[in-house]
């Protein structure tokens, strides 16, 4: 099975993505992902910064 090559964004693309995030918490999430290099599953397992409605 052929998988397409994964291309990581360059520094300028990551900075633009973080800068244009409309939600500050999403911007923080993106920054955390970029700085730590955490995997998708690790990032999704983090507790939410916003309490969920009951």
N, C-alpha and C positions, 0 to 999 in steps of 0.2 A: 504494500500500500504506500503510495507516494504522498508525502505531506509537504505542503508548501513551506518554504523557508520563512522563519519568523524574523522580522526586522524590528529591532528595538528603536524607539524614537531617539533622536539626538537631543542634546541639551537644550537647544533653542525650541524644539517642538514641545518638550516637557514644560519648559518655562511658560510658553504660550498657553498650553493646556491649563496649567495651574492658575495663571493670571486671568483667564477667561471663565473660570468656574464661577457660576452665579451664586452658588450656595457656599458660604464660608466653610462649613463642615466638609463638603465635598472637596474643596480646595485643600483642606488639611489632610483628608484621606489621600488625595493624589500626591501631596508632598511627602507623606509618610511612605507611600509606595515607592516613590522615586528615591528617597534617601536610604531606606532600609533594604530595598531589593527583595522585599517579602513576596512570596508567591500569592496568587489569587486566593487560594483556600485559606492561607494564613491571615490575609487581610479581611476576608469575609467572616472569619471566626472572632474578630475583635468585637468587644461589646459596643453597642450603639452609644453615641454621645447624646442622643435625644431619647427620652423615655417614650415607649410606645403607648398609644392610647389604650385604655382598658375598656 
